[in-house]
Amino acid sequence: MEQMILSALAIGALCWGFRVMPWKTVKARVRVAQGFSLRRFRPRR
């Protein structure tokens, strides 16, 4: 039961953080994450 409450709180905190954060920061983070994953999946030879 405690785990469910904790997970619900975490999801609510995430949604609240996304609403508070400016969209510029979100887009920049997404771009950085995409570049990071691309670099990780395709190492340079």
PDB file of N, CA, C and O in Angstrom:
ATOM      1  N   MET A   1       0.840  -1.201   0.000  1.00  0.00           N
ATOM      2  CA  MET A   1       0.000   0.000   0.000  1.00  0.00           C
ATOM      3  C   MET A   1       0.877   1.253   0.000  1.00  0.00           C
ATOM      4  O   MET A   1       0.608   2.213  -0.722  1.00  0.00           O
ATOM      5  N   GLU A   2       1.923   1.227   0.816  1.00  0.00           N
ATOM      6  CA  GLU A   2       2.807   2.394   0.867  1.00  0.00           C
ATOM      7  C   GLU A   2       3.466   2.631  -0.487  1.00  0.00           C
ATOM      8  O   GLU A   2       3.665   3.773  -0.901  1.00  0.00           O
ATOM      9  N   GLN A   3       3.805   1.533  -1.172  1.00  0.00           N
ATOM     10  CA  GLN A   3       4.475   1.682  -2.473  1.00  0.00           C
ATOM     11  C   GLN A   3       3.561   2.397  -3.474  1.00  0.00           C
ATOM     12  O   GLN A   3       4.011   3.243  -4.247  1.00  0.00           O
ATOM     13  N   MET A   4       2.257   2.037  -3.445  1.00  0.00           N
ATOM     14  CA  MET A   4       1.321   2.682  -4.372  1.00  0.00           C
ATOM     15  C   MET A   4       1.262   4.180  -4.105  1.00  0.00           C
ATOM     16  O   MET A   4       1.286   4.982  -5.039  1.00  0.00           O
ATOM     17  N   ILE A   5       1.184   4.555  -2.835  1.00  0.00           N
ATOM     18  CA  ILE A   5       1.105   5.979  -2.490  1.00  0.00           C
ATOM     19  C   ILE A   5       2.377   6.695  -2.937  1.00  0.00           C
ATOM     20  O   ILE A   5       2.321   7.803  -3.471  1.00  0.00           O
ATOM     21  N   LEU A   6       3.527   6.050  -2.712  1.00  0.00           N
ATOM     22  CA  LEU A   6       4.800   6.674  -3.092  1.00  0.00           C
ATOM     23  C   LEU A   6       4.869   6.865  -4.601  1.00  0.00           C
ATOM     24  O   LEU A   6       5.280   7.924  -5.076  1.00  0.00           O
ATOM     25  N   SER A   7       4.466   5.838  -5.363  1.00  0.00           N
ATOM     26  CA  SER A   7       4.531   5.959  -6.829  1.00  0.00           C
ATOM     27  C   SER A   7       3.571   7.050  -7.306  1.00  0.00           C
ATOM     28  O   SER A   7       3.906   7.816  -8.209  1.00  0.00           O
ATOM     29  N   ALA A   8       2.396   7.124  -6.713  1.00  0.00           N
ATOM     30  CA  ALA A   8       1.441   8.169  -7.108  1.00  0.00           C
ATOM     31  C   ALA A   8       2.029   9.548  -6.816  1.00  0.00           C
ATOM     32  O   ALA A   8       1.897  10.465  -7.626  1.00  0.00           O
ATOM     33  N   LEU A   9       2.674   9.693  -5.663  1.00  0.00           N
ATOM     34  CA  LEU A   9       3.295  10.979  -5.319  1.00  0.00           C
ATOM     35  C   LEU A   9       4.391  11.320  -6.312  1.00  0.00           C
ATOM     36  O   LEU A   9       4.513  12.470  -6.734  1.00  0.00           O
ATOM     37  N   ALA A  10       5.200  10.318  -6.692  1.00  0.00           N
ATOM     38  CA  ALA A  10       6.294  10.571  -7.632  1.00  0.00           C
ATOM     39  C   ALA A  10       5.738  11.026  -8.978  1.00  0.00           C
ATOM     40  O   ALA A  10       6.263  11.965  -9.578  1.00  0.00           O
ATOM     41  N   ILE A  11       4.671  10.364  -9.463  1.00  0.00           N
ATOM     42  CA  ILE A  11       4.079  10.747 -10.755  1.00  0.00           C
ATOM     43  C   ILE A  11       3.523  12.167 -10.666  1.00  0.00           C
ATOM     44  O   ILE A  11       3.697  12.964 -11.588  1.00  0.00           O
ATOM     45  N   GLY A  12       2.854  12.481  -9.554  1.00  0.00           N
ATOM     46  CA  GLY A  12       2.308  13.825  -9.392  1.00  0.00           C
ATOM     47  C   GLY A  12       3.423  14.870  -9.378  1.00  0.00           C
ATOM     48  O   GLY A  12       3.288  15.939  -9.973  1.00  0.00           O
ATOM     49  N   ALA A  13       4.525  14.554  -8.694  1.00  0.00           N
ATOM     50  CA  ALA A  13       5.644  15.497  -8.643  1.00  0.00           C
ATOM     51  C   ALA A  13       6.227  15.705 -10.038  1.00  0.00           C
ATOM     52  O   ALA A  13       6.582  16.825 -10.404  1.00  0.00           O
ATOM     53  N   LEU A  14       6.326  14.617 -10.821  1.00  0.00           N
ATOM     54  CA  LEU A  14       6.863  14.734 -12.184  1.00  0.00           C
ATOM     55  C   LEU A  14       5.964  15.634 -13.028  1.00  0.00           C
ATOM     56  O   LEU A  14       6.448  16.533 -13.716  1.00  0.00           O
ATOM     57  N   CYS A  15       4.658  15.389 -12.972  1.00  0.00           N
ATOM     58  CA  CYS A  15       3.729  16.212 -13.771  1.00  0.00           C
ATOM     59  C   CYS A  15       3.829  17.669 -13.342  1.00  0.00           C
ATOM     60  O   CYS A  15       3.840  18.564 -14.187  1.00  0.00           O
ATOM     61  N   TRP A  16       3.903  17.917 -12.023  1.00  0.00           N
ATOM     62  CA  TRP A  16       3.974  19.297 -11.525  1.00  0.00           C
ATOM     63  C   TRP A  16       5.265  19.948 -12.002  1.00  0.00           C
ATOM     64  O   TRP A  16       5.261  21.112 -12.401  1.00  0.00           O
ATOM     65  N   GLY A  17       6.379  19.201 -11.964  1.00  0.00           N
ATOM     66  CA  GLY A  17       7.654  19.755 -12.416  1.00  0.00           C
ATOM     67  C   GLY A  17       7.591  20.114 -13.899  1.00  0.00           C
ATOM     68  O   GLY A  17       8.103  21.155 -14.312  1.00  0.00           O
ATOM     69  N   PHE A  18       6.953  19.240 -14.708  1.00  0.00           N
ATOM     70  CA  PHE A  18       6.863  19.539 -16.146  1.00  0.00           C
ATOM     71  C   PHE A  18       6.011  20.785 -16.376  1.00  0.00           C
ATOM     72  O   PHE A  18       6.301  21.583 -17.268  1.00  0.00           O
ATOM     73  N   ARG A  19       4.949  20.954 -15.564  1.00  0.00           N
ATOM     74  CA  ARG A  19       4.086  22.119 -15.752  1.00  0.00           C
ATOM     75  C   ARG A  19       4.837  23.393 -15.353  1.00  0.00           C
ATOM     76  O   ARG A  19       4.673  24.440 -15.980  1.00  0.00           O
ATOM     77  N   VAL A  20       5.659  23.295 -14.309  1.00  0.00           N
ATOM     78  CA  VAL A  20       6.366  24.488 -13.820  1.00  0.00           C
ATOM     79  C   VAL A  20       7.529  24.838 -14.749  1.00  0.00           C
ATOM     80  O   VAL A  20       7.803  26.011 -15.006  1.00  0.00           O
ATOM     81  N   MET A  21       8.213  23.792 -15.252  1.00  0.00           N
ATOM     82  CA  MET A  21       9.386  24.043 -16.092  1.00  0.00           C
ATOM     83  C   MET A  21       8.989  24.730 -17.397  1.00  0.00           C
ATOM     84  O   MET A  21       7.952  24.392 -17.968  1.00  0.00           O
ATOM     85  N   PRO A  22       9.780  25.678 -17.881  1.00  0.00           N
ATOM     86  CA  PRO A  22       9.511  26.267 -19.198  1.00  0.00           C
ATOM     87  C   PRO A  22       9.738  25.243 -20.295  1.00  0.00           C
ATOM     88  O   PRO A  22      10.573  24.348 -20.163  1.00  0.00           O
ATOM     89  N   TRP A  23       8.982  25.384 -21.384  1.00  0.00           N
ATOM     90  CA  TRP A  23       9.069  24.395 -22.463  1.00  0.00           C
ATOM     91  C   TRP A  23      10.446  24.384 -23.107  1.00  0.00           C
ATOM     92  O   TRP A  23      10.877  23.360 -23.639  1.00  0.00           O
ATOM     93  N   LYS A  24      11.144  25.529 -23.062  1.00  0.00           N
ATOM     94  CA  LYS A  24      12.490  25.573 -23.652  1.00  0.00           C
ATOM     95  C   LYS A  24      13.385  24.544 -22.974  1.00  0.00           C
ATOM     96  O   LYS A  24      14.137  23.829 -23.637  1.00  0.00           O
ATOM     97  N   THR A  25      13.296  24.474 -21.634  1.00  0.00           N
ATOM     98  CA  THR A  25      14.144  23.540 -20.899  1.00  0.00           C
ATOM     99  C   THR A  25      13.771  22.103 -21.253  1.00  0.00           C
ATOM    100  O   THR A  25      14.642  21.249 -21.423  1.00  0.00           O
ATOM    101  N   VAL A  26      12.457  21.843 -21.363  1.00  0.00           N
ATOM    102  CA  VAL A  26      12.025  20.474 -21.677  1.00  0.00           C
ATOM    103  C   VAL A  26      12.558  20.060 -23.040  1.00  0.00           C
ATOM    104  O   VAL A  26      13.097  18.964 -23.192  1.00  0.00           O
ATOM    105  N   LYS A  27      12.407  20.939 -24.036  1.00  0.00           N
ATOM    106  CA  LYS A  27      12.872  20.592 -25.387  1.00  0.00           C
ATOM    107  C   LYS A  27      14.381  20.388 -25.392  1.00  0.00           C
ATOM    108  O   LYS A  27      14.883  19.463 -26.030  1.00  0.00           O
ATOM    109  N   ALA A  28      15.109  21.252 -24.678  1.00  0.00           N
ATOM    110  CA  ALA A  28      16.568  21.112 -24.636  1.00  0.00           C
ATOM    111  C   ALA A  28      16.938  19.778 -23.995  1.00  0.00           C
ATOM    112  O   ALA A  28      17.843  19.091 -24.470  1.00  0.00           O
ATOM    113  N   ARG A  29      16.246  19.409 -22.921  1.00  0.00           N
ATOM    114  CA  ARG A  29      16.552  18.136 -22.256  1.00  0.00           C
ATOM    115  C   ARG A  29      16.263  16.965 -23.180  1.00  0.00           C
ATOM    116  O   ARG A  29      17.041  16.013 -23.248  1.00  0.00           O
ATOM    117  N   VAL A  30      15.140  17.036 -23.895  1.00  0.00           N
ATOM    118  CA  VAL A  30      14.798  15.941 -24.813  1.00  0.00           C
ATOM    119  C   VAL A  30      15.874  15.820 -25.893  1.00  0.00           C
ATOM    120  O   VAL A  30      16.296  14.717 -26.237  1.00  0.00           O
ATOM    121  N   ARG A  31      16.311  16.962 -26.421  1.00  0.00           N
ATOM    122  CA  ARG A  31      17.339  16.936 -27.466  1.00  0.00           C
ATOM    123  C   ARG A  31      18.630  16.334 -26.922  1.00  0.00           C
ATOM    124  O   ARG A  31      19.271  15.526 -27.594  1.00  0.00           O
ATOM    125  N   VAL A  32      19.010  16.720 -25.718  1.00  0.00           N
ATOM    126  CA  VAL A  32      20.239  16.189 -25.117  1.00  0.00           C
ATOM    127  C   VAL A  32      20.095  14.682 -24.912  1.00  0.00           C
ATOM    128  O   VAL A  32      21.025  13.922 -25.182  1.00  0.00           O
ATOM    129  N   ALA A  33      18.914  14.250 -24.431  1.00  0.00           N
ATOM    130  CA  ALA A  33      18.704  12.823 -24.201  1.00  0.00           C
ATOM    131  C   ALA A  33      18.766  12.051 -25.515  1.00  0.00           C
ATOM    132  O   ALA A  33      19.345  10.966 -25.569  1.00  0.00           O
ATOM    133  N   GLN A  34      18.171  12.604 -26.578  1.00  0.00           N
ATOM    134  CA  GLN A  34      18.212  11.928 -27.879  1.00  0.00           C
ATOM    135  C   GLN A  34      19.654  11.801 -28.365  1.00  0.00           C
ATOM    136  O   GLN A  34      20.070  10.725 -28.795  1.00  0.00           O
ATOM    137  N   GLY A  35      20.416  12.889 -28.300  1.00  0.00           N
ATOM    138  CA  GLY A  35      21.806  12.834 -28.737  1.00  0.00           C
ATOM    139  C   GLY A  35      22.598  11.848 -27.899  1.00  0.00           C
ATOM    140  O   GLY A  35      23.450  11.131 -28.424  1.00  0.00           O
ATOM    141  N   PHE A  36      22.328  11.805 -26.604  1.00  0.00           N
ATOM    142  CA  PHE A  36      23.062  10.895 -25.720  1.00  0.00           C
ATOM    143  C   PHE A  36      22.760   9.443 -26.087  1.00  0.00           C
ATOM    144  O   PHE A  36      23.670   8.620 -26.181  1.00  0.00           O
ATOM    145  N   SER A  37      21.463   9.128 -26.296  1.00  0.00           N
ATOM    146  CA  SER A  37      21.099   7.753 -26.635  1.00  0.00           C
ATOM    147  C   SER A  37      21.677   7.376 -27.998  1.00  0.00           C
ATOM    148  O   SER A  37      22.156   6.257 -28.185  1.00  0.00           O
ATOM    149  N   LEU A  38      21.631   8.316 -28.954  1.00  0.00           N
ATOM    150  CA  LEU A  38      22.184   8.022 -30.282  1.00  0.00           C
ATOM    151  C   LEU A  38      23.682   7.723 -30.165  1.00  0.00           C
ATOM    152  O   LEU A  38      24.189   6.784 -30.778  1.00  0.00           O
ATOM    153  N   ARG A  39      24.375   8.533 -29.370  1.00  0.00           N
ATOM    154  CA  ARG A  39      25.810   8.334 -29.226  1.00  0.00           C
ATOM    155  C   ARG A  39      26.088   6.990 -28.544  1.00  0.00           C
ATOM    156  O   ARG A  39      27.059   6.306 -28.868  1.00  0.00           O
ATOM    157  N   ARG A  40      25.214   6.622 -27.591  1.00  0.00           N
ATOM    158  CA  ARG A  40      25.455   5.381 -26.862  1.00  0.00           C
ATOM    159  C   ARG A  40      25.182   4.169 -27.761  1.00  0.00           C
ATOM    160  O   ARG A  40      25.934   3.194 -27.746  1.00  0.00           O
ATOM    161  N   PHE A  41      24.094   4.241 -28.547  1.00  0.00           N
ATOM    162  CA  PHE A  41      23.734   3.076 -29.359  1.00  0.00           C
ATOM    163  C   PHE A  41      24.644   2.910 -30.565  1.00  0.00           C
ATOM    164  O   PHE A  41      24.901   1.788 -31.000  1.00  0.00           O
ATOM    165  N   ARG A  42      25.142   4.033 -31.115  1.00  0.00           N
ATOM    166  CA  ARG A  42      26.008   3.942 -32.305  1.00  0.00           C
ATOM    167  C   ARG A  42      27.396   4.525 -31.998  1.00  0.00           C
ATOM    168  O   ARG A  42      27.661   5.691 -32.292  1.00  0.00           O
ATOM    169  N   PRO A  43      28.267   3.720 -31.415  1.00  0.00           N
ATOM    170  CA  PRO A  43      29.615   4.234 -31.109  1.00  0.00           C
ATOM    171  C   PRO A  43      30.384   4.521 -32.393  1.00  0.00           C
ATOM    172  O   PRO A  43      30.232   3.835 -33.404  1.00  0.00           O
ATOM    173  N   ARG A  44      31.217   5.564 -32.319  1.00  0.00           N
ATOM    174  CA  ARG A  44      32.006   5.905 -33.497  1.00  0.00           C
ATOM    175  C   ARG A  44      33.123   4.903 -33.702  1.00  0.00           C
ATOM    176  O   ARG A  44      33.672   4.377 -32.735  1.00  0.00           O
ATOM    177  N   ARG A  45      33.469   4.630 -34.970  1.00  0.00           N
ATOM    178  CA  ARG A  45      34.540   3.667 -35.251  1.00  0.00           C
ATOM    179  C   ARG A  45      35.827   4.384 -35.540  1.00  0.00           C
ATOM    180  O   ARG A  45      36.846   3.744 -35.800  1.00  0.00           O
TER     181      ARG A  45
END
